[in-house]
Amino acid sequence: MSEIVQITGLGAEGDGAATTAAGEQIFVPQALPGETWRVEEGYAPEPVTLLPDRRRAPNADDEPCGGCVARHMPQAMYETWKREFLVRALRQSRIELDVQPLITVPEHSRRRATFNARRMKGAMHIGYHGRRSHDLVAADDCPVLDRRIVELLPTLAHLAAIAAGQEEVARVAITLTDTGADIDVEGNERALNAAARARIGEITASTKLARVSVGGVPVIERQKPVLHFAGKAVTPPPGTFLQAVPEAERAMIDLVTAALGKAKLVGDLFCGLGTLTLPIAQKARVMAFDADRNAITALDEALRKNQGLKPTTTRARDLYHDALSPMEMKDLDAVVLDPPRAGAKAQCERLAQSKVKRVVMVSCNPATLARDLRILIDGGYRLDAVTPIDQFLYSPHLEAVAVLTR
C-alpha cells in the first residue's frame, strides 16, 4: 500500500528523511525537507509537492555518480547541510564552538580525479561508479570537474585501453598542473611493448599532455608537471596526493599561515609535497615530515630550486607508527598537521604532552578531526576556531581547518 510522507530532514548521504505511518524512518533519494512524496514498497518514490527553489527537478532516470548527492538542494540548505557535518562531529566529542561559515568553491573547479575504465563491446569506456553500485556513469556532464578534464575523457579512455592490455578494467588518475595534464594509468609499465609506447607518445604529442605514467612509472614526459604553492614551484611524483581544488587549497594556506602568526620554528607533519611547507617557509623555519618518500624527495628538490625560503629540514617518517615525541617538539613554536582521513590520534596524544604553544589542524574527515581535537583539548589546548571548506562539492565530504592554543 502506498502512502504520502512528509520529508522532515536530510540524511548524511543527502537523502530526504521521513517517518511512515507505521513509525519507520525512511530515506527518500532526491527529496528535500518541506516536500511530500508518495512511497510504496517495491516502487520508486514519486514527488507530490516540491520546493519551488530546488535546483534540480527529481528524475527517476537520473543516475548520479557516487560523489554528487546534493545537486538538487537550494544553496542555503546545502551550505547548512554541509556545515552540520562538522557541528555534529564536534558535538559528539563534547566540543561546543561556533563553527565559522562555510567557505565554498565554484563548480568546474576540481583539478584532479580518478576514473574507472571498463572495456564494453570492444571499446574502453570511462567514468565514475554509480551511487551504491559498480555501474559506470559517464562523467562528461560532471558539474565538479574542471572542463579541461572533461575534454580529455576520450583521451583518457584511449590511454586506459592501451595500458590495460588484455585486462577488461583499469583506473586512470589525472591532475591538471600548470604545465599540462599529468596522467597515471593503472597497469604494468614493463608489460608495454614498443607499439604501445609509441601510441602513448603520439597521444601525448597531439593533446599536449605533460606526462603519462603507467603503474606510477613515467612512460612519456613532454615537460615536467609543475604546481605552485604560494608562488613556489614543485614537480609532483606520479600519483602523489594533492588537494583537489585550487581555491580550497588557497583558503587552507591562508587560514594556516594567518594562524601561525609570528611563529619562528614550525613543525609541518604529514607535509606531503609541501602544500603548506612552502608557504610557511616564506616566513618561518620549518621541520617537515611525511611517510611518502617520493613526496619528500620532490619537496627537497623544490626547496633547493626556490628562492626566498627560510631554512627547512625534511624527513621521511611514518607518524602513525613513530609519532614525534614531546622532546623532539620542545623547540617548536607551532605544529601544523594535515593527516589522511584516519586522522592523527597517536601524534595528537604526543602533542597533548608537549609544550607547543600553537597547533593548526587540516582535516578531510570531521569525525577523526573531532576525536583528535578532543585529545588536544583534554591535554590543555583551547580550540580557538574551526572553519569548514567545501572542497568536495555536492558530496558528503568536508574539509576543515582548526586552530588551537595552549
SETI-609720 format. One record per residue (C-alpha): residue in one letter; residue number from 1; z, y negated, x. Coordinates in steps of 0.02 Angstrom, whole numbers, always signed. Last residue first. Layout:
% SETI-609720
+------+------+--------+--------+--------+
| resn | resi |     c3 |     c2 |     c1 |
+------+------+--------+--------+--------+
|    A |  NUM |      Z |      Y |      X |
...
+------+------+--------+--------+--------+
***
This chain:
% SETI-609720
+------+------+--------+--------+--------+
| resn | resi |     c3 |     c2 |     c1 |
+------+------+--------+--------+--------+
|    R |  406 |  +1235 |  -1300 |  +2394 |
|    T |  405 |  +1078 |  -1375 |  +2318 |
|    L |  404 |   +948 |  -1283 |  +2214 |
|    V |  403 |   +767 |  -1321 |  +2165 |
|    A |  402 |   +663 |  -1205 |  +2055 |
|    V |  401 |   +472 |  -1195 |  +2046 |
|    A |  400 |   +390 |  -1094 |  +1909 |
|    E |  399 |   +233 |   -990 |  +1875 |
|    L |  398 |   +202 |   -908 |  +1706 |
|    H |  397 |   +121 |   -751 |  +1637 |
|    P |  396 |    +98 |   -715 |  +1450 |
|    S |  395 |    -87 |   -762 |  +1465 |
|    Y |  394 |   -185 |   -910 |  +1395 |
|    L |  393 |   -196 |   -994 |  +1567 |
|    F |  392 |   -109 |   -910 |  +1714 |
|    Q |  391 |    -63 |  -1064 |  +1817 |
|    D |  390 |    +41 |  -1140 |  +1677 |
|    I |  389 |   +174 |  -1215 |  +1790 |
|    P |  388 |   +357 |  -1214 |  +1736 |
|    T |  387 |   +478 |  -1334 |  +1824 |
|    V |  386 |   +659 |  -1290 |  +1858 |
|    A |  385 |   +782 |  -1422 |  +1917 |
|    D |  384 |   +951 |  -1449 |  +2001 |
|    L |  383 |  +1025 |  -1273 |  +2004 |
|    R |  382 |  +1190 |  -1288 |  +2096 |
|    Y |  381 |  +1225 |  -1163 |  +2234 |
|    G |  380 |  +1392 |  -1079 |  +2270 |
|    G |  379 |  +1355 |   -894 |  +2285 |
|    D |  378 |  +1363 |   -866 |  +2097 |
|    I |  377 |  +1225 |   -996 |  +2082 |
|    L |  376 |  +1122 |   -905 |  +2214 |
|    I |  375 |  +1138 |   -736 |  +2130 |
|    R |  374 |  +1100 |   -812 |  +1960 |
|    L |  373 |   +945 |   -894 |  +2033 |
|    D |  372 |   +885 |   -723 |  +2091 |
|    R |  371 |   +902 |   -646 |  +1918 |
|    A |  370 |   +819 |   -798 |  +1836 |
|    L |  369 |   +672 |   -787 |  +1957 |
|    T |  368 |   +658 |   -599 |  +1927 |
|    A |  367 |   +637 |   -628 |  +1740 |
|    P |  366 |   +531 |   -787 |  +1754 |
|    N |  365 |   +398 |   -696 |  +1860 |
|    C |  364 |   +271 |   -798 |  +1959 |
|    S |  363 |   +403 |   -879 |  +2068 |
|    V |  362 |   +424 |  -1024 |  +2188 |
|    M |  361 |   +602 |  -1050 |  +2248 |
|    V |  360 |   +672 |  -1203 |  +2338 |
|    V |  359 |   +840 |  -1187 |  +2426 |
|    R |  358 |   +940 |  -1332 |  +2500 |
|    K |  357 |  +1101 |  -1339 |  +2600 |
|    V |  356 |  +1091 |  -1176 |  +2698 |
|    K |  355 |  +1271 |  -1121 |  +2731 |
|    S |  354 |  +1239 |   -936 |  +2707 |
|    Q |  353 |  +1320 |   -800 |  +2601 |
|    A |  352 |  +1215 |   -841 |  +2446 |
|    L |  351 |  +1064 |   -841 |  +2561 |
|    R |  350 |  +1098 |   -660 |  +2606 |
|    E |  349 |  +1104 |   -609 |  +2422 |
|    C |  348 |   +948 |   -715 |  +2395 |
|    Q |  347 |   +857 |   -614 |  +2529 |
|    A |  346 |   +901 |   -449 |  +2447 |
|    K |  345 |   +850 |   -508 |  +2273 |
|    A |  344 |   +686 |   -590 |  +2323 |
|    G |  343 |   +571 |   -573 |  +2171 |
|    A |  342 |   +477 |   -419 |  +2115 |
|    R |  341 |   +333 |   -530 |  +2060 |
|    P |  340 |   +290 |   -574 |  +2241 |
|    P |  339 |   +401 |   -694 |  +2340 |
|    D |  338 |   +381 |   -883 |  +2368 |
|    L |  337 |   +544 |   -934 |  +2452 |
|    V |  336 |   +581 |  -1102 |  +2534 |
|    V |  335 |   +738 |  -1124 |  +2639 |
|    A |  334 |   +821 |  -1286 |  +2690 |
|    D |  333 |   +917 |  -1369 |  +2832 |
|    L |  332 |   +902 |  -1212 |  +2940 |
|    D |  331 |  +1016 |  -1195 |  +3091 |
|    K |  330 |  +1126 |  -1057 |  +3019 |
|    M |  329 |   +981 |   -956 |  +2948 |
|    E |  328 |   +985 |   -815 |  +3076 |
|    M |  327 |  +1175 |   -807 |  +3059 |
|    P |  326 |  +1162 |   -795 |  +2869 |
|    S |  325 |  +1047 |   -644 |  +2893 |
|    L |  324 |   +861 |   -645 |  +2859 |
|    A |  323 |   +810 |   -499 |  +2749 |
|    D |  322 |   +751 |   -338 |  +2828 |
|    H |  321 |   +700 |   -215 |  +2692 |
|    Y |  320 |   +631 |   -338 |  +2565 |
|    L |  319 |   +603 |   -471 |  +2699 |
|    D |  318 |   +471 |   -365 |  +2785 |
|    R |  317 |   +439 |   -466 |  +2942 |
|    A |  316 |   +284 |   -532 |  +3030 |
|    R |  315 |   +343 |   -686 |  +3123 |
|    T |  314 |   +286 |   -866 |  +3133 |
|    T |  313 |   +350 |  -1017 |  +3228 |
|    T |  312 |   +306 |  -1196 |  +3187 |
|    P |  311 |   +319 |  -1354 |  +3294 |
|    K |  310 |   +272 |  -1505 |  +3186 |
|    L |  309 |    +91 |  -1522 |  +3133 |
|    G |  308 |    -29 |  -1666 |  +3167 |
|    Q |  307 |   -180 |  -1564 |  +3223 |
|    N |  306 |   -249 |  -1404 |  +3150 |
|    K |  305 |   -327 |  -1271 |  +3263 |
|    R |  304 |   -174 |  -1185 |  +3334 |
|    L |  303 |    -76 |  -1185 |  +3171 |
|    A |  302 |   -229 |  -1118 |  +3080 |
|    E |  301 |   -245 |   -974 |  +3202 |
|    D |  300 |    -61 |   -931 |  +3179 |
|    L |  299 |    -84 |   -936 |  +2990 |
|    A |  298 |   -229 |   -813 |  +3000 |
|    T |  297 |   -124 |   -695 |  +3108 |
|    I |  296 |    +22 |   -710 |  +2986 |
|    A |  295 |    -94 |   -668 |  +2842 |
|    N |  294 |   -157 |   -514 |  +2933 |
|    R |  293 |    +21 |   -462 |  +2972 |
|    D |  292 |    +72 |   -465 |  +2788 |
|    A |  291 |   +261 |   -443 |  +2791 |
|    D |  290 |   +291 |   -631 |  +2792 |
|    F |  289 |   +400 |   -755 |  +2887 |
|    A |  288 |   +383 |   -940 |  +2934 |
|    M |  287 |   +504 |  -1046 |  +3036 |
|    V |  286 |   +454 |  -1227 |  +3009 |
|    R |  285 |   +481 |  -1395 |  +3092 |
|    A |  284 |   +469 |  -1538 |  +2968 |
|    K |  283 |   +350 |  -1671 |  +2904 |
|    Q |  282 |   +171 |  -1605 |  +2922 |
|    A |  281 |   +244 |  -1431 |  +2940 |
|    I |  280 |   +289 |  -1430 |  +2754 |
|    P |  279 |   +105 |  -1447 |  +2704 |
|    L |  278 |    +55 |  -1306 |  +2825 |
|    T |  277 |   +196 |  -1188 |  +2777 |
|    L |  276 |   +170 |  -1206 |  +2589 |
|    T |  275 |     +2 |  -1118 |  +2572 |
|    G |  274 |    +32 |  -1041 |  +2743 |
|    L |  273 |    -71 |   -884 |  +2728 |
|    G |  272 |    +77 |   -784 |  +2663 |
|    C |  271 |   +243 |   -878 |  +2679 |
|    F |  270 |   +356 |   -745 |  +2604 |
|    L |  269 |   +499 |   -849 |  +2676 |
|    D |  268 |   +469 |  -1027 |  +2737 |
|    G |  267 |   +626 |  -1077 |  +2833 |
|    V |  266 |   +638 |  -1265 |  +2855 |
|    L |  265 |   +701 |  -1371 |  +3001 |
|    K |  264 |   +705 |  -1562 |  +2985 |
|    A |  263 |   +746 |  -1581 |  +2800 |
|    K |  262 |   +710 |  -1760 |  +2746 |
|    G |  261 |   +667 |  -1721 |  +2565 |
|    L |  260 |   +640 |  -1536 |  +2539 |
|    A |  259 |   +624 |  -1561 |  +2351 |
|    A |  258 |   +472 |  -1675 |  +2372 |
|    T |  257 |   +385 |  -1546 |  +2482 |
|    V |  256 |   +415 |  -1408 |  +2354 |
|    L |  255 |   +363 |  -1505 |  +2200 |
|    D |  254 |   +205 |  -1575 |  +2281 |
|    I |  253 |   +154 |  -1406 |  +2353 |
|    M |  252 |   +182 |  -1320 |  +2186 |
|    A |  251 |    +80 |  -1450 |  +2093 |
|    R |  250 |    -60 |  -1433 |  +2222 |
|    E |  249 |    -62 |  -1244 |  +2196 |
|    A |  248 |    -71 |  -1266 |  +2008 |
|    E |  247 |   -222 |  -1380 |  +2026 |
|    P |  246 |   -303 |  -1258 |  +2149 |
|    V |  245 |   -287 |  -1111 |  +2028 |
|    A |  244 |   -260 |   -929 |  +2076 |
|    Q |  243 |   -136 |   -947 |  +2219 |
|    L |  242 |   -197 |   -840 |  +2363 |
|    F |  241 |   -152 |   -664 |  +2419 |
|    T |  240 |   -258 |   -590 |  +2559 |
|    G |  239 |   -404 |   -479 |  +2505 |
|    P |  238 |   -514 |   -515 |  +2655 |
|    P |  237 |   -425 |   -621 |  +2788 |
|    P |  236 |   -408 |   -806 |  +2741 |
|    T |  235 |   -476 |   -943 |  +2855 |
|    V |  234 |   -359 |  -1093 |  +2860 |
|    A |  233 |   -391 |  -1281 |  +2857 |
|    K |  232 |   -258 |  -1416 |  +2837 |
|    G |  231 |   -290 |  -1553 |  +2708 |
|    A |  230 |   -138 |  -1517 |  +2601 |
|    F |  229 |   -185 |  -1333 |  +2605 |
|    H |  228 |   -371 |  -1315 |  +2640 |
|    L |  227 |   -470 |  -1154 |  +2622 |
|    V |  226 |   -610 |  -1091 |  +2735 |
|    P |  225 |   -723 |   -938 |  +2722 |
|    K |  224 |   -809 |   -918 |  +2892 |
|    Q |  223 |   -997 |   -926 |  +2883 |
|    R |  222 |  -1134 |   -800 |  +2848 |
|    E |  221 |  -1010 |   -657 |  +2864 |
|    I |  220 |  -1083 |   -487 |  +2819 |
|    V |  219 |   -991 |   -320 |  +2821 |
|    P |  218 |   -812 |   -383 |  +2834 |
|    V |  217 |   -683 |   -242 |  +2817 |
|    G |  216 |   -561 |   -252 |  +2670 |
|    G |  215 |   -634 |    -99 |  +2584 |
|    V |  214 |   -806 |   -179 |  +2587 |
|    S |  213 |   -816 |   -360 |  +2640 |
|    V |  212 |   -942 |   -495 |  +2592 |
|    R |  211 |   -927 |   -668 |  +2669 |
|    A |  210 |   -984 |   -847 |  +2640 |
|    L |  209 |  -1103 |   -813 |  +2496 |
|    K |  208 |  -1260 |   -919 |  +2494 |
|    T |  207 |  -1341 |   -826 |  +2347 |
|    S |  206 |  -1503 |   -777 |  +2434 |
|    A |  205 |  -1425 |   -745 |  +2604 |
|    T |  204 |  -1277 |   -647 |  +2538 |
|    I |  203 |  -1392 |   -537 |  +2432 |
|    E |  202 |  -1511 |   -501 |  +2576 |
|    G |  201 |  -1366 |   -451 |  +2689 |
|    I |  200 |  -1296 |   -334 |  +2557 |
|    R |  199 |  -1468 |   -253 |  +2543 |
|    A |  198 |  -1475 |   -231 |  +2733 |
|    R |  197 |  -1303 |   -153 |  +2736 |
|    A |  196 |  -1356 |    -29 |  +2602 |
|    A |  195 |  -1515 |    +15 |  +2698 |
|    A |  194 |  -1417 |    +42 |  +2859 |
|    N |  193 |  -1296 |   +163 |  +2777 |
|    L |  192 |  -1128 |   +114 |  +2705 |
|    A |  191 |   -998 |   +253 |  +2718 |
|    R |  190 |   -904 |   +165 |  +2858 |
|    E |  189 |   -866 |    +16 |  +2746 |
|    N |  188 |   -778 |   +128 |  +2621 |
|    G |  187 |   -761 |    +56 |  +2447 |
|    E |  186 |   -681 |    -78 |  +2341 |
|    V |  185 |   -782 |   -237 |  +2357 |
|    D |  184 |   -714 |   -394 |  +2441 |
|    I |  183 |   -802 |   -559 |  +2409 |
|    D |  182 |   -777 |   -733 |  +2484 |
|    A |  181 |   -877 |   -865 |  +2393 |
|    G |  180 |   -930 |  -1020 |  +2489 |
|    T |  179 |   -871 |  -1147 |  +2618 |
|    D |  178 |   -725 |  -1224 |  +2522 |
|    T |  177 |   -672 |  -1054 |  +2461 |
|    L |  176 |   -702 |   -968 |  +2295 |
|    T |  175 |   -615 |   -800 |  +2296 |
|    I |  174 |   -692 |   -641 |  +2229 |
|    A |  173 |   -621 |   -465 |  +2209 |
|    V |  172 |   -730 |   -320 |  +2153 |
|    R |  171 |   -666 |   -152 |  +2091 |
|    A |  170 |   -769 |     +6 |  +2078 |
|    V |  169 |   -818 |   +143 |  +1956 |
|    E |  168 |   -952 |   +279 |  +1945 |
|    E |  167 |   -948 |   +329 |  +2128 |
|    Q |  166 |  -1112 |   +384 |  +2210 |
|    G |  165 |  -1122 |   +230 |  +2321 |
|    A |  164 |   -986 |   +112 |  +2263 |
|    A |  163 |  -1037 |    -19 |  +2392 |
|    I |  162 |  -1214 |    -39 |  +2324 |
|    A |  161 |  -1170 |    -39 |  +2139 |
|    A |  160 |  -1023 |   -157 |  +2171 |
|    L |  159 |  -1139 |   -278 |  +2262 |
|    H |  158 |  -1258 |   -280 |  +2114 |
|    A |  157 |  -1116 |   -307 |  +1991 |
|    L |  156 |  -1050 |   -450 |  +2099 |
|    T |  155 |  -1223 |   -530 |  +2099 |
|    P |  154 |  -1234 |   -518 |  +1910 |
|    L |  153 |  -1061 |   -600 |  +1899 |
|    L |  152 |  -1104 |   -744 |  +2017 |
|    E |  151 |  -1134 |   -874 |  +1881 |
|    V |  150 |   -964 |   -832 |  +1805 |
|    I |  149 |   -883 |   -862 |  +1974 |
|    R |  148 |   -964 |  -1034 |  +1987 |
|    R |  147 |   -902 |  -1070 |  +1811 |
|    D |  146 |   -722 |  -1066 |  +1872 |
|    L |  145 |   -640 |   -932 |  +1768 |
|    V |  144 |   -519 |   -971 |  +1626 |
|    P |  143 |   -631 |   -990 |  +1474 |
|    C |  142 |   -716 |   -821 |  +1504 |
|    D |  141 |   -884 |   -811 |  +1415 |
|    D |  140 |   -973 |   -712 |  +1552 |
|    A |  139 |   -821 |   -600 |  +1575 |
|    A |  138 |   -886 |   -445 |  +1484 |
|    V |  137 |   -752 |   -327 |  +1420 |
|    L |  136 |   -744 |   -151 |  +1490 |
|    D |  135 |   -639 |    -30 |  +1389 |
|    H |  134 |   -486 |    +29 |  +1484 |
|    S |  133 |   -369 |    -15 |  +1343 |
|    R |  132 |   -214 |   -115 |  +1297 |
|    R |  131 |   -318 |   -275 |  +1293 |
|    G |  130 |   -489 |   -242 |  +1363 |
|    H |  129 |   -515 |   -214 |  +1549 |
|    Y |  128 |   -610 |   -354 |  +1632 |
|    G |  127 |   -794 |   -366 |  +1677 |
|    I |  126 |   -936 |   -286 |  +1774 |
|    H |  125 |  -1078 |   -169 |  +1728 |
|    M |  124 |  -1171 |    -59 |  +1853 |
|    A |  123 |  -1332 |    +15 |  +1784 |
|    G |  122 |  -1382 |   +198 |  +1769 |
|    K |  121 |  -1335 |   +217 |  +1588 |
|    M |  120 |  -1161 |   +150 |  +1625 |
|    R |  119 |  -1091 |   +125 |  +1800 |
|    R |  118 |   -923 |    +39 |  +1793 |
|    A |  117 |   -856 |   -117 |  +1880 |
|    N |  116 |   -681 |   -189 |  +1860 |
|    F |  115 |   -655 |   -369 |  +1910 |
|    T |  114 |   -529 |   -456 |  +2022 |
|    A |  113 |   -520 |   -645 |  +2009 |
|    R |  112 |   -504 |   -801 |  +2115 |
|    R |  111 |   -545 |   -985 |  +2086 |
|    R |  110 |   -470 |  -1008 |  +1913 |
|    S |  109 |   -509 |  -1184 |  +1848 |
|    H |  108 |   -626 |  -1152 |  +1702 |
|    E |  107 |   -499 |  -1222 |  +1578 |
|    P |  106 |   -384 |  -1359 |  +1639 |
|    V |  105 |   -209 |  -1335 |  +1712 |
|    T |  104 |    -42 |  -1374 |  +1630 |
|    I |  103 |   +128 |  -1426 |  +1698 |
|    L |  102 |   +256 |  -1376 |  +1567 |
|    P |  101 |   +396 |  -1500 |  +1536 |
|    Q |  100 |   +556 |  -1476 |  +1640 |
|    V |   99 |   +686 |  -1347 |  +1589 |
|    D |   98 |   +850 |  -1421 |  +1527 |
|    L |   97 |   +973 |  -1303 |  +1607 |
|    E |   96 |  +1090 |  -1166 |  +1544 |
|    I |   95 |  +1094 |  -1013 |  +1655 |
|    R |   94 |  +1181 |   -859 |  +1585 |
|    S |   93 |  +1051 |   -739 |  +1658 |
|    Q |   92 |   +982 |   -707 |  +1483 |
|    R |   91 |   +975 |   -895 |  +1459 |
|    L |   90 |   +868 |   -916 |  +1613 |
|    A |   89 |   +744 |   -785 |  +1552 |
|    R |   88 |   +739 |   -864 |  +1379 |
|    V |   87 |   +700 |  -1038 |  +1446 |
|    L |   86 |   +567 |   -971 |  +1565 |
|    F |   85 |   +470 |   -877 |  +1433 |
|    E |   84 |   +504 |  -1022 |  +1315 |
|    R |   83 |   +392 |  -1137 |  +1419 |
|    K |   82 |   +238 |  -1032 |  +1373 |
|    W |   81 |   +274 |  -1029 |  +1186 |
|    T |   80 |   +311 |  -1216 |  +1186 |
|    E |   79 |   +147 |  -1252 |  +1276 |
|    Y |   78 |    +50 |  -1143 |  +1154 |
|    M |   77 |   +129 |  -1222 |  +1001 |
|    A |   76 |    +83 |  -1396 |  +1065 |
|    Q |   75 |    -95 |  -1341 |  +1107 |
|    P |   74 |   -133 |  -1252 |   +943 |
|    M |   73 |   -140 |  -1063 |   +973 |
|    H |   72 |   -304 |   -966 |   +963 |
|    R |   71 |   -329 |   -947 |  +1150 |
|    A |   70 |   -162 |   -859 |  +1165 |
|    V |   69 |   -192 |   -678 |  +1217 |
|    C |   68 |   -310 |   -704 |  +1363 |
|    G |   67 |   -270 |   -579 |  +1501 |
|    G |   66 |   -306 |   -404 |  +1437 |
|    C |   65 |   -482 |   -452 |  +1388 |
|    P |   64 |   -513 |   -512 |  +1213 |
|    E |   63 |   -606 |   -406 |  +1086 |
|    D |   62 |   -663 |   -522 |   +946 |
|    D |   61 |   -737 |   -407 |   +814 |
|    A |   60 |   -592 |   -433 |   +694 |
|    N |   59 |   -613 |   -621 |   +714 |
|    P |   58 |   -472 |   -742 |   +677 |
|    A |   57 |   -528 |   -925 |   +689 |
|    R |   56 |   -499 |  -1010 |   +856 |
|    R |   55 |   -405 |  -1169 |   +899 |
|    R |   54 |   -277 |  -1165 |   +759 |
|    D |   53 |   -257 |  -1338 |   +681 |
|    P |   52 |   -283 |  -1290 |   +498 |
|    L |   51 |   -152 |  -1154 |   +503 |
|    L |   50 |   -216 |  -1002 |   +409 |
|    T |   49 |   -184 |   -928 |   +236 |
|    V |   48 |   -233 |   -750 |   +187 |
|    P |   47 |   -283 |   -675 |   +355 |
|    E |   46 |   -327 |   -490 |   +363 |
|    P |   45 |   -235 |   -356 |   +462 |
|    A |   44 |   -344 |   -208 |   +521 |
|    Y |   43 |   -319 |    -52 |   +417 |
|    G |   42 |   -222 |   +110 |   +444 |
|    E |   41 |    -60 |    +42 |   +373 |
|    E |   40 |    -90 |   -112 |   +268 |
|    V |   39 |    -62 |   -293 |   +312 |
|    R |   38 |   -115 |   -452 |   +223 |
|    W |   37 |    -77 |   -608 |   +322 |
|    T |   36 |    +15 |   -771 |   +290 |
|    E |   35 |    +20 |   -914 |   +414 |
|    G |   34 |   +165 |  -1027 |   +463 |
|    P |   33 |   +189 |   -944 |   +632 |
|    L |   32 |    +21 |   -886 |   +702 |
|    A |   31 |    -82 |   -727 |   +686 |
|    Q |   30 |   -212 |   -672 |   +816 |
|    P |   29 |   -136 |   -496 |   +828 |
|    V |   28 |     +0 |   -457 |   +699 |
|    F |   27 |   +169 |   -397 |   +762 |
|    I |   26 |   +286 |   -300 |   +647 |
|    Q |   25 |   +472 |   -304 |   +610 |
|    E |   24 |   +521 |   -179 |   +476 |
|    G |   23 |   +633 |   -240 |   +334 |
|    A |   22 |   +549 |   -139 |   +197 |
|    A |   21 |   +468 |   -296 |   +128 |
|    T |   20 |   +389 |   -320 |   +298 |
|    T |   19 |   +452 |   -437 |   +433 |
|    A |   18 |   +332 |   -543 |   +535 |
|    A |   17 |   +293 |   -587 |   +716 |
|    G |   16 |   +123 |   -660 |   +764 |
|    D |   15 |    +53 |   -587 |   +925 |
|    G |   14 |    +59 |   -686 |  +1088 |
|    E |   13 |   +115 |   -543 |  +1201 |
|    A |   12 |   +297 |   -600 |  +1204 |
|    G |   11 |   +299 |   -610 |  +1015 |
|    L |   10 |   +272 |   -766 |   +912 |
|    G |    9 |   +368 |   -817 |   +757 |
|    T |    8 |   +381 |   -822 |   +568 |
|    I |    7 |   +218 |   -749 |   +504 |
|    Q |    6 |   +240 |   -722 |   +318 |
|    V |    5 |   +183 |   -552 |   +255 |
|    I |    4 |    +64 |   -504 |   +115 |
|    E |    3 |    +72 |   -322 |    +65 |
|    S |    2 |    -44 |   -172 |    +66 |
|    M |    1 |     +0 |     +0 |     +0 |
+------+------+--------+--------+--------+
***
